[in-house]
Amino acid sequence: MKFEKLNPDQLEKAANMLKAIAHPVRIAIINQLENGKKLTVTEIHELLNIEQSTTSHHLGILKDKGVLASKRDGKNSYYFLKHENLTEIMRCISQCACN
């Protein structure tokens, strides 16, 4: 879909998703969830070596803005990318940051 075909509500949603992604910790979280991975808060905080409360905070923002989704399994909630094609955006950003 081309940008000019997006209605104002869709443009607003897209902008909010990009704003939510635009944080180093959130980019790192998204990178951990590439390729269909589903991880718990504990797994993410251990992988990134950040506080669990900080991890939960950032996961909440990403979920609220439609970047992530979660599924409960027993005591654990597993977080995953709501739209797997977000990894293409992350690859593009990564390539641009390296130049």
C-alpha positions in Angstrom: 0.0 0.0 0.0 1.3 3.4 -0.9 1.4 6.3 1.6 -0.9 8.4 -0.4 -3.6 5.7 -0.2 -3.6 5.7 3.6 -6.4 7.6 5.3 -5.6 10.1 8.1 -6.4 7.4 10.8 -4.0 4.9 9.2 -1.3 7.6 8.9 -1.8 8.4 12.6 -1.5 4.8 13.6 1.7 4.4 11.5 3.2 7.5 13.0 2.5 6.2 16.5 4.0 2.9 15.8 7.2 4.5 14.5 7.3 6.8 17.5 7.0 3.8 19.8 9.9 2.0 18.0 12.1 5.1 18.1 14.0 4.2 21.3 17.2 2.2 21.7 15.8 -0.3 24.2 12.6 -0.9 22.0 14.7 -1.4 18.9 16.8 -4.0 20.9 13.5 -5.7 22.0 12.2 -5.9 18.4 15.5 -7.3 17.3 15.2 -10.1 19.8 11.7 -10.9 18.6 12.7 -11.3 14.9 11.9 -14.5 12.9 8.7 -15.3 14.8 10.4 -15.6 18.3 8.1 -15.4 21.3 9.8 -14.4 24.6 8.8 -13.6 28.1 9.6 -10.5 30.0 12.2 -12.4 32.0 13.8 -13.8 28.9 14.0 -10.4 27.2 15.4 -8.6 30.3 18.1 -11.3 30.7 19.0 -11.1 27.0 19.3 -7.3 27.1 20.7 -7.1 30.6 18.2 -4.5 31.7 15.9 -4.3 34.7 12.7 -6.3 34.5 10.6 -3.3 35.3 12.2 -1.3 32.5 11.6 -4.2 30.2 7.9 -4.4 31.2 7.6 -0.6 30.7 8.9 -0.8 27.1 6.9 -3.9 26.2 3.8 -2.1 27.4 4.4 0.8 25.1 5.2 -1.4 22.1 2.1 -3.4 22.8 -0.1 -0.4 23.3 1.0 1.1 19.9 0.3 -2.1 18.0 3.9 -3.1 17.5 3.8 -6.2 19.7 1.2 -8.7 20.8 1.2 -11.2 23.6 -0.2 -14.6 24.5 -0.6 -15.9 27.9 0.6 -19.5 28.7 0.1 -20.4 32.3 2.0 -17.9 34.4 3.9 -16.4 31.5 3.0 -14.0 28.8 4.9 -14.4 25.6 5.6 -11.3 23.5 6.0 -11.4 19.7 5.9 -9.0 16.8 2.3 -8.3 15.8 3.4 -7.7 12.2 6.4 -9.8 11.1 7.1 -7.3 8.3 8.3 -4.8 10.9 11.6 -6.7 10.7 12.1 -5.2 7.2 11.8 -1.7 8.7 14.4 -2.7 11.3 16.8 -4.0 8.7 16.4 -0.8 6.7 17.1 1.3 9.8 20.1 -0.9 10.7 21.6 -0.5 7.2 21.1 3.3 7.3 22.7 3.5 10.8 25.8 1.7 9.5 26.5 4.2 6.7 
